[in-house]
Amino acid sequence: MSRVWDIPVQESTRVRDARVAAEAACAEVSLDAPSTAAAALVATELATNLVKHASGGRIVINLVGPADSRAGTEPCVQIVSLDHGPGIGDVGAASTDGYTTSAASLGAGLGTCRRVADDFDLHSRPGEGTVAVARITRARTSRAAGPGRTGSGLRTGGSVRAGRNLRVGGSVRVGGGVRASENVRAGGVTASYAHAEHSGDAFGWVRSGPRVTLLLADGLGHGEKAAEASTAAVEELRRDADLPPADLLRRLHTVLRTTRGAAVGVAQLDEDTGRLSFAGVGNIGARLRTGTGWQPFISHPGIVGAHFPATVPLREAEWGHDSLLVLHSDGLPGRWVPPLDPLLLAHDPAVVAAVVLRDAGSAARPLRDDTSVAVLTPAADGRP
């Protein structure tokens, strides 16, 4: 189910809570001791930065699919840090071991995260805040291996790349590319209402030949029962990866009849044709960015598993090298503003999703429902 650890970090006493949550997430998926130690260290450093440099923020921990299917099927612990703080002026310098802006700091924060995490990416803009995403998998080599393990490349616009494993976030993914020349990346973040233990939202993605399918489900209500419905939808996606969107939704309607039901959106990219198709039932939002701006994809009213429409309209659009698709549950405000930073396309999709989530709410205006955001983008620079 969509187990979530959602920790507001406004003071130093909450740093321990973030560390304990990371350890609990590792235990949930039986990660080994070195991986657990790495996750605890990353959570501690990110939470400490929220207190010291951002006047507080939020740590959200999800259990996601593997960052690279070539690494097997073991789950990852994804740690996301979000804040509305002053931002980082020099991301490259701040991501180096030993860097500090505080006499009381050891300066090991972001550099340590980059070094010990399997995947790490960061986006920061002065005056708007910072989002960092780290993923931890089961250790295969010593985590003391240094930059050779995760790389230390930098991207302009406040992105820290952590090597080839960073290409994909929060996914059930198996390689591939747009028109066979560019990889497709997918990822996201799921938050729970009022910091609850479970979120009724879930997302996942799979590949079947040239087709990549991204699904986002919002189980009715909140808590474990809602999570059962959304989790069942994601699990069925993995079994029926070859189905087109409308057929998959009909299949899910049968599968979810024993649950509360869910709103479900399905986007599918055909790499051979360069066409993106979308079908949704219920309150799942979808927006596609192209070179000419953003266009919405509208879901059809109904409930998958309870009240299925007689017809499910299919929306289609061209997919280009600068496209970016955002799926989201109705926990996101209906009038949320798409991210305007063009450099976000080069970031890990989970970072893009976290920026959307962060910018849709604040401490003074918290989101009022379980919320999930999932993103599909081409791989930056077309590299595998």
N, C-alpha and C positions, 0 to 999 in steps of 0.2 A: 504494500500500500504506500501511498504518498506520505511517508514519514518525513516530518520537517522539524528542524531545530531553528527557531526564529528568536534571536536574542537581541533586545535593545541594549546598546552599550553606551550609557551616558556618564558612567563614572567607573573608577578603577576597580571597584568590587565586582563589576560584571565581567571583567577579563577572565576571571576563573570560570565563570559560567560558560563562556565561549569555549574554553579549553575542555571542560568536562563534556560539553555537547559534542565536540569533535571526537573525543574518545568514545562516547556512546554511539555515535554514528559508525565509527570503525568497528565496534563490537557488533552492531546490528548486521553487518555484512561480513563478519569474521575476518577482517583484515589482520595481518600479522603485527607483531610488536614494533618492528621498525617503521612500518607504515603508520601505525597508531601514534608513535612518537612524533613522526613528521607532521601529521595532521594536527596534533596538539600544539606543536611549535608554531605552525602557520596560523592557527586560530588565535593563539596568544599574541603573536606579533601584529596581526591585523587589528585585533581588538584594542591592543595597546596604542596603536596609531590613531584609532578613532578617538580615544580619550585625550591623547597628547596633542594631536594636530588638527582635529576636526570638530572639537567640542561635542563629540558623541556621534553615534550612527547606529548601524544595525549589522549583525552577522546572521546570515541565512545559510543553513547547511542542508543540502539535499543528497539523496542517494541517486546516482545517475548511472547510465550505461557506460561502457568503456569508451575512452577517448579515441581508440583506434582498434578496430576489430582484429587487426593482425596481432594484437596483444592478447587475444583470447576473449572470453566472455565475462571475466570477473568484474564486479561492480566497482564504481569509484565513489569516493566521498568528495563532494563539491562544496567548497567553502567560499561564500560570497560576502564581501564587505562593501557596504553602501554608506555614503555620507553626503551631506549638503555643505560640507566645509569649504575652506578657502581654496582647495585644490593644490596641485603641486606644480611649481613653476618649471622645474627641470626634472622630468621623469627619469631621464637617463642617469643623472647623478644620484637621484634618490633611490634608484634600484641597485646601486652598487654597495657591496658589503663595506661597512665602515662609515658610510655617509650618515651625517646627522645635522639637524638644525638646532639641536638642544644639547646643552652641556650635560644634562642629566641622562642623555640617551647613549646607548652603546653603538647606535648607528647600524644595527644588524638587521633591522626589520624587513624591508622589502627585498633587500639582497638575499637574506636568509630564505624568505618565501620563494623567491625565484630559484634558488639553488636546491631546495629540498623537495619542492612539489614536482609532480610528474608533468603537470601543465600549469602555467601561470601567465596571466595577462592582466593589464591594468589600463584604465582610461581615466584621465584627469584633465580638467579644464579650470584654470584660475577663476574663482568666483562662482563656480557651479558645483564643485565637489569631485569626489573620486569614487570609482568602482574598481574593485579587484576581484579576480576569480582565480582560485587555485583548486586543482583536483589531485587527489591522492589515490593511488592504486596499490595493490600488493607489491611489496619490494621484490625486485629481481636482482638488483645489484646493490652495493653499499650506497646508502644515501649520503655518505661522506665523499662521494666521488667528485663533487664540485661541479663547475660549470659544464664539464664534459657530459654530464648526465642530462641536463635540461637546456643547455645552451645559454647564451647571454645576448642574443641579438636585440636590437632596439628598433622600434618603428617611430616615425614622426607622429606628432599629434597626441603624444601621451600614451603610447602602447608599448608594453614590454613583452616581447615574444620569448617563449621558452622552448624553442626548438620544434622539431617536426611533430611531436605529439600534440602540439597546441592547435593543430588544424581543426579539431572538432571538439565540441563541448556538449555534455549532457545528452548523449545520443545512444542509439542502438545501431550503430552505423557500420557499413562496409564500403569503403573507398568509392572511387568513381569520379566523374567530372562532367561539367557542362560541355556537351558536344565532344565528349571523350578527351578534352584537352585541359579541363579545369576541374579540380575537386569541388564537391559541394560540401558545405559545412552546415551543421545544425546544432542547436543547443538552446538552453533556456534556464529559467529559474522558477521555482514554485514557493510561494509564501502562504502562511496559514492565517486565518482570521483570529485576531486577538492572541497571537503567538501560541495557538493550540498545537497539540502534539501531531495531529494529522491534518493534511489539506485534502479537500474534496477534489482538487485539480490534479491533473497529471498530463505528461506529454511523453512522446517517444517517436523514434523514426527508424525506418528500415530501408534496405535496398532490395530490389528484385530486378536483376538484369540492368537495363538502362534507366529504370524508374526508381526515384527516391521519394518516399512517402513520409510526410510529417503529420502527426496527429496530436490534437490537444482535446482533452475531455474535462468537463466540469460536472462532477456528480451532484445530484440535487441535494441541497442543504449543506451541512457541515459535518465534520467529524469522521469517525471510522466508516459508517455506512455510506457516506458520500465517497470516501476514499476507495471503498470496495468497488463501486461502480466505475470510477475513472481508471482504477488499476486494471480491472477486467478488460476495459477497452484497449489499453496499451498492450496487454498480454495477447489479445486477439489480433491486434495489428501485426505482431511478430509471427503469428501463425498464418496470416493471410496477406502477406506482403505483396502478392502478385495481383490483388484485386484493385480495380479503379475506384476512385473516391465514392461514387454513389453506391456501387455494389458493396463496398466495405461497410458503408453506413447501414445498408440493409442487413448485412450479416451481423453487425453489432447490435441491431435492434433485437434480433433473436437471442444473442448471447446475454444481453443486459436485462432481459425480462425478469430474471430472478433477483435483480438488484433494484435500487431506487430509480434507476435510469440516469441519463446524463445528457447534457448538451455536448455535441461532438463536432469538431471541424477537421477536415482532412484535406491537405494540400499534397499534390503529386507533381513532381517534375519529371518529364520525359527527356532525357539527355539526347536522345537521337533526333528528336524534333525541335528541341529548345522551347517546348510549350509547358506552361504551368497551368494546372487545373485545380479547382477548389470546389468542394461541396460541404455544406454544414447544415446541421439541424440543431436549433436552439441558439442560445445567446453566446456564440463564439464569434469574436471579432477577427477580421483579417484585413491587413493592408499591405499592398505591394508597392514598393518604391521602384520606379524606373527612371530613365533619364529625364522624363518630362514631369516628374513629381510623384505624388502618392495617389493610389486609387483603392477604394474599398471593395472587398468581396463580402456580399451580404449572405448570411445564413438564413435558412428557411425556418419558420416557427415550428416547434414540436419538441418532443422528448424522445431520444433514442432509448428504446426499452419500454416505452409506455405509449406515447402518442406519435406515431411515425406518419409523416405526410405521404399523400398518394404519389407525389412526384418530388424529386430532389433536383433542383436546378443546378447545373454545372457551369461554373464561371471559368473562363480561360483567358490567358494572356501570354505574350512573348516573355521569355526569360533571357536576360542579357548579362553581360559581364559586370554591370553596375546595379543589378537587381538586389532587392532585399525584401524578404517576406516576414511579416510579424503576425503571429497568431496569438490571441489572448482570451482569457475568460472574462466574464462580466465583472470580476473584481476590479478591473481597470476602468476608470471613468470613461463614459462614452465619448467624451470630447478630449481625450488625451491627445497631446501634441507629439507627433512623430519626431524622432531625433533629427536635428538639423546638421550635425557635424558630419561632413562627407567622409572624414577619415575613419568613422566608425566601421565602415565596410571592411577595413583591413583587420579589425579586431575579432577575437574569438566571439562566436555568436552568443555565448552565455553572457559575455560582457555587454553586448548590445541589448540583450533582454533585460539585464540588471539595470542598465541606464534607463530603459523605458519604465521599468518598475519603480525605480527611485524617483524619477521626475514626475510620475503620476501622483505622488503623495509626499507627505512630510510628517514630522512629529506633530505639527499643529493640525494637519489634515490627513490623518491616517486612512489607509484603504479599509473599506468596510465589508470585505468578503475575502474568502480564499482567492488567491490571485496567482495565475500562472501565465508566463510569457514565453513563447518559443519562437525561434528565429531560424530562417534558412537563408544562406548567402553562398555565393561562389567563394572558393578559396582564394585568399589574397595572392596575387601574382601568378595564379595558376600552378603553384608548386604542389606536388603530392605530399 
